[in-house]
Every structure is written in C-alpha cells, then in structure tokens.
Amino acid sequence: MKVDLCMWAKNGARFLPVVLKRIDKVIPNENVNQKIFVDDSSIDDSIQIAKDFNWSVYTNKEGFVAGGVKEALSHVKSELFIGIEQDVILNLNWFDKIPSYMSDPKVAIASGARVPTHPVLREIKSYWYANTKDVKGTMDNTIFRTKVIRQIGIPDVSVAPISVDRYLHSSICELGYKWIVDKKVVSDHIRFGLIEEERHFDKLSKLGRLKTPFHEISMFKMFRLVGTSPIRGLHIAFKSKRPLTLPYYVYQRLTGARRLVRRKRQNNVESIT
C-alpha cells in the first residue's frame, strides 16, 4: 500500500524535528508515495526542517487549516493519504493499526486517539475518551480515502477555517460513509502548559467556529457540565493522584461556558444585522 503523507503547518519548528522523525520511524519508506508539506507563512525554520526530512514544500495560499488541507489535497496522487499535524507524535503502532480500517469500502476516514503530553491535560483527556462513546475524529493522525474527500470538498476558509474535521464528519455521514476512531491507538499531542492551552482554545473560539454551520453544544448542556465539574474534577484528581486536575477541570468548564455565551451573543448580533 502506497500513501501520500500530508502536513499543514505554521511556525512548527519547535516540534517538527521530533514529529517528522517519528513519522519516518512509524511509516515505512516503501509505503510512502509523496511527502507533502504545506506551509502557512511561517517565520521560523519550518520550511527548512521539512526539506531536511525530504518533504516537498508548498504554500498555503488561503491560510488556516482549511487552506492547508485544500492545498495538500491538490497534490495528492494516492488512493489514500495520511494527515499528521505539526504537534502530534504518532503512536508507534499507528501504521500497523489505523490503515487496516480502510479495507472496509464504507470507511472514508480512520483515526487514532491523541492525548496531551502535559500530565494534567493528559488525565482529563484520557478521562474524556474513557467516558465518551461517540468520539469524533481529528485531522492530525488520520488516514483519508482520497476520492471521498475530493467528492465532499474542503470548506471555504471563510466558512470553516479551522473546523475542517467537523465539516468532514458531517459530510461523510450524510453520504453514508464512516469515520472510525480507534481509542486504543493513542498518539501524543504536544502541550506544555495550562495557560498556553487556554490561550489556544480562546484563539480557536475566535477563529471561524462562530461561522461553522454544524452542531453546537446547547447552553443547557454546557451549564450542566459546569455545575457537575467539581464532582468530575475531584474524581479525576483522586484517580490520577494529581490534585491540580480538580481546579483546572472546573476552570476549563467555566471558560468553555464563557466562550459559548460570547459565541451565542455574536451570532445573535450577526443575525440581526
């Protein structure tokens, strides 16, 4: 099986050497057709690092994840392609496990799980995986069926600049295809700090998710999650033996509620105008 490898990146020099080295270790060279690296105006050494690891570099003309995926897809030649993002270190068994799901022609996309490297964030994410039945996949450690993705198309940057995963999930379901997530194949999502994580999510909240026309969590459910967060946070802290998990989990739910309220208000303003 030959696959194209795709990465859409921006200022990833901090992580790229370890990420690309792991890709070379996990995915045998004889199975690789192309290495496609799409750069979104990086001002660090991302482009040179990609070239050093023998990736062909292209320019993200439209910007954001949507623009990067669209540009990468335009260069794909294989029936299957793999997307790995600049801050995800693949599980060592990823290539042995995930591509096998594509033997089912109704599977359009298959992913592993990924959890943060920061210990507190890791415990919270692991708890979420263990207690969530319908896990949605992400774009960052994923194999795609090229013809299906081309049939669907990638959303315009003005519609879903960063929420490409949500767009694809909704679209493949409508077409009768499946997106498989194997929660047992866990890759590492590089994260260094709690403040950095909240800034990241705040940035995502302001970028494009306001215009994403897909299912959003309801206000009732969000406030229910906030109300039960001390109990759940205590459970995670006790189980993981990491006391900091409790206050951070509560804080995470509160900030999530704040973003949701802000998003609803902005949507109301836009609908009036």
Phi and psi in degrees as a GROMACS rama.xvg file:
@    title "Ramachandran Plot"
@    xaxis  label "Phi"
@    yaxis  label "Psi"
@TYPE xy
-103.212  134.284  LYS-2
-131.02  154.277  VAL-3
-93.4002  140.025  ASP-4
-101.142  133.786  LEU-5
-128.057  140.073  CYS-6
-141.45  130.426  MET-7
-110.276  126.548  TRP-8
-144.281  159.325  ALA-9
-151.466  120.12  LYS-10
49.1902  51.0343  ASN-11
-100.707  13.0005  GLY-12
-57.1253  -27.453  ALA-13
-61.9995  -33.2457  ARG-14
-112.842  -22.7076  PHE-15
-54.4167  -43.2262  LEU-16
-56.427  -45.8214  PRO-17
-71.3957  -35.8917  VAL-18
-66.9789  -47.0709  VAL-19
-69.8749  -35.2149  LEU-20
-63.182  -40.2287  LYS-21
-67.4546  -38.4202  ARG-22
-57.967  -45.8474  ILE-23
-62.1038  -31.1816  ASP-24
-77.9807  -37.2764  LYS-25
-84.2456  -39.5956  VAL-26
-105.908  111.77  ILE-27
-58.177  139.135  PRO-28
-58.8178  -33.2012  ASN-29
-68.4062  -14.2251  GLU-30
-97.0824  0.554927  ASN-31
-101.432  124.732  VAL-32
-88.5867  -54.7717  ASN-33
-137.324  154.613  GLN-34
-116.813  110.238  LYS-35
-109.837  115.01  ILE-36
-114.09  118.959  PHE-37
-108.662  118.333  VAL-38
-103.289  133.151  ASP-39
-102.657  72.1152  ASP-40
55.7905  45.1283  SER-41
-65.3612  145.008  SER-42
-112.004  6.94236  ILE-43
-107.031  -155.948  ASP-44
-92.8738  21.0384  ASP-45
-55.1253  -47.0576  SER-46
-62.7626  -44.8227  ILE-47
-66.1616  -39.7373  GLN-48
-62.2588  -44.1987  ILE-49
-59.922  -44.3668  ALA-50
-63.274  -37.802  LYS-51
-62.3183  -27.7816  ASP-52
-97.8852  16.5738  PHE-53
68.0644  35.4564  ASN-54
-96.9609  141.203  TRP-55
-81.2225  128.422  SER-56
-101.729  132.349  VAL-57
-127.613  161.847  TYR-58
-96.4983  133.608  THR-59
-79.0672  100.055  ASN-60
-73.7861  -30.8808  LYS-61
-98.9153  -18.0902  GLU-62
85.9242  167.465  GLY-63
63.1174  179.267  PHE-64
-63.7335  -43.8405  VAL-65
-57.3265  -44.7393  ALA-66
-65.3139  -37.5514  GLY-67
-66.9652  -44.7896  GLY-68
-64.2173  -42.3003  VAL-69
-61.8627  -43.9516  LYS-70
-65.5637  -43.9221  GLU-71
-60.7592  -44.2295  ALA-72
-61.9166  -31.3383  LEU-73
-67.3346  -17.9748  SER-74
-104.321  -7.2381  HIS-75
-69.7626  135.314  VAL-76
-120.264  -16.4105  LYS-77
-85.004  158.801  SER-78
-67.2234  -27.3575  GLU-79
-126.1  143.125  LEU-80
-135.219  154.911  PHE-81
-115.088  131.626  ILE-82
-106.498  125.423  GLY-83
-130.623  131.67  ILE-84
-94.5281  166.264  GLU-85
-68.207  -13.1038  GLN-86
-120.567  23.9691  ASP-87
-119.031  124.045  VAL-88
-99.7713  112.699  ILE-89
-61.5924  141.599  LEU-90
-58.9353  141.456  ASN-91
-61.6897  -25.3565  LEU-92
-98.4383  9.24249  ASN-93
-56.6943  -49.8475  TRP-94
-71.1735  -25.3583  PHE-95
-73.3889  -26.8394  ASP-96
-104.562  -52.6596  LYS-97
-70.2366  -47.4629  ILE-98
-59.4775  -23.7065  PRO-99
-62.4652  -25.7912  SER-100
-65.3156  -20.8987  TYR-101
-76.6076  -3.82451  MET-102
-66.4536  -21.4455  SER-103
-84.4734  115.539  ASP-104
-64.0035  -14.8938  PRO-105
-86.014  -7.18876  LYS-106
-89.3176  116.873  VAL-107
-92.8926  -29.3692  ALA-108
-145.216  142.673  ILE-109
-139.48  139.124  ALA-110
-134.987  160.386  SER-111
-95.658  -177.124  GLY-112
-89.9105  168.708  ALA-113
-151.121  137.346  ARG-114
-125.826  148.845  VAL-115
-63.9709  153.221  PRO-116
-79.4  -23.5622  THR-117
-66.4513  130.033  HIS-118
-59.2493  -40.4977  PRO-119
-68.4467  -47.6648  VAL-120
-62.389  -34.6169  LEU-121
-64.6854  -42.1929  ARG-122
-64.8305  -41.1765  GLU-123
-66.3731  -44.1886  ILE-124
-66.9595  -39.7713  LYS-125
-62.9296  -39.1422  SER-126
-62.3512  -42.188  TYR-127
-63.0836  -45.1366  TRP-128
-60.7284  -42.3634  TYR-129
-67.4051  -25.3976  ALA-130
-114.316  11.8254  ASN-131
-118.636  120.684  THR-132
-79.1551  -50.2219  LYS-133
-96.1241  80.8872  ASP-134
-84.1541  128.128  VAL-135
-86.598  142.031  LYS-136
-77.9645  165.986  GLY-137
-120.233  169.908  THR-138
-85.1022  -5.29992  MET-139
-98.5029  -7.18631  ASP-140
-149.084  66.104  ASN-141
-139.858  144.369  THR-142
-112.331  138.627  ILE-143
-122.741  146.62  PHE-144
-88.0364  112.837  ARG-145
-56.878  -46.7987  THR-146
-63.8333  -32.3892  LYS-147
-72.057  -43.2144  VAL-148
-64.2978  -38.4121  ILE-149
-68.5786  -34.3662  ARG-150
-63.9337  -41.7357  GLN-151
-73.3577  -46.3323  ILE-152
86.6319  160.858  GLY-153
-99.3265  136.388  ILE-154
-63.1445  151.639  PRO-155
-64.3042  145.947  ASP-156
-57.4453  -33.1395  VAL-157
-70.9129  -18.5992  SER-158
-94.0763  -51.1978  VAL-159
-144.575  74.5327  ALA-160
-60.7106  -33.2428  PRO-161
-122.494  -12.1401  ILE-162
-96.235  42.2785  SER-163
-63.6362  -36.2046  VAL-164
-61.0221  -43.9718  ASP-165
-66.0251  -38.9407  ARG-166
-61.6479  -48.3825  TYR-167
-65.7736  -40.0232  LEU-168
-61.1369  -46.1966  HIS-169
-62.4157  -41.829  SER-170
-70.6428  -42.6002  SER-171
-69.1312  -32.4656  ILE-172
-64.6207  -40.6346  CYS-173
-63.4054  -30.3752  GLU-174
-88.9241  -2.25326  LEU-175
88.3627  12.345  GLY-176
-94.9562  171.537  TYR-177
-122.483  149.995  LYS-178
-117.623  111.267  TRP-179
-92.0248  134.995  ILE-180
-121.413  117.539  VAL-181
-93.9729  104.222  ASP-182
-73.1072  -9.56373  LYS-183
-87.1245  -14.8438  LYS-184
-100.372  94.7673  VAL-185
-105.856  117.522  VAL-186
-96.5169  164.912  SER-187
-96.2625  129.242  ASP-188
-103.491  111.59  HIS-189
-67.5274  118.056  ILE-190
-143.105  135.22  ARG-191
-108.246  -27.1366  PHE-192
-153.553  157.881  GLY-193
-71.783  -39.9598  LEU-194
-65.2763  -42.5981  ILE-195
-59.8343  -38.2265  GLU-196
-65.7569  -43.4085  GLU-197
-66.8235  -36.964  GLU-198
-63.831  -37.3871  ARG-199
-62.531  -48.5675  HIS-200
-68.6201  -32.8753  PHE-201
-65.4036  -39.2059  ASP-202
-65.1234  -42.9398  LYS-203
-61.6823  -39.66  LEU-204
-61.9249  -34.5118  SER-205
-84.3511  -16.8338  LYS-206
-100.998  98.1664  LEU-207
77.1013  -27.8338  GLY-208
-64.9483  -18.1038  ARG-209
-65.2608  -28.3094  LEU-210
-105.554  5.68553  LYS-211
-75.5901  120.721  THR-212
-87.4797  33.9301  PRO-213
-118.518  179.994  PHE-214
-56.7726  131.226  HIS-215
-114.668  151.307  GLU-216
-65.7945  141.671  ILE-217
-76.9023  157.644  SER-218
-61.4218  -40.3671  MET-219
-60.109  -46.8275  PHE-220
-64.6816  -40.0185  LYS-221
-62.151  -46.1081  MET-222
-71.0107  -26.7469  PHE-223
-67.2488  -39.9897  ARG-224
-64.7364  -38.3929  LEU-225
-63.9003  -44.4919  VAL-226
-63.7121  -34.5053  GLY-227
-93.4163  -1.42215  THR-228
-61.8796  -35.9918  SER-229
-61.9992  -36.9322  PRO-230
-69.474  -46.8757  ILE-231
-66.2941  -40.9152  ARG-232
-61.8296  -40.1827  GLY-233
-64.3145  -40.3734  LEU-234
-62.0666  -45.4991  HIS-235
-65.2812  -43.0051  ILE-236
-62.3575  -42.4513  ALA-237
-66.1552  -44.0933  PHE-238
-68.2808  -38.7935  LYS-239
-89.6979  -12.5681  SER-240
61.0075  35.8461  LYS-241
-125.245  94.4675  ARG-242
-57.0485  -31.7228  PRO-243
-65.0397  -17.8803  LEU-244
-60.8522  -37.0008  THR-245
-61.3272  -59.9563  LEU-246
-64.1209  -34.1396  PRO-247
-70.048  -38.0813  TYR-248
-62.306  -43.5075  TYR-249
-63.0923  -45.2757  VAL-250
-60.2823  -39.8947  TYR-251
-62.0271  -41.7518  GLN-252
-68.717  -38.8849  ARG-253
-65.0778  -44.5685  LEU-254
-67.6005  -33.4537  THR-255
-62.9977  -41.0834  GLY-256
-64.2986  -41.1028  ALA-257
-61.2945  -41.9391  ARG-258
-65.776  -38.896  ARG-259
-64.1797  -43.405  LEU-260
-61.5519  -43.4199  VAL-261
-62.6547  -40.9067  ARG-262
-65.2128  -43.0338  ARG-263
-63.0573  -42.0199  LYS-264
-63.2337  -43.242  ARG-265
-66.7154  -39.5843  GLN-266
-62.2484  -38.1489  ASN-267
-64.5663  -41.0134  ASN-268
-63.4098  -43.1658  VAL-269
-66.1235  -36.9192  GLU-270
-68.156  -31.9873  SER-271
-73.5227  -41.4254  ILE-272
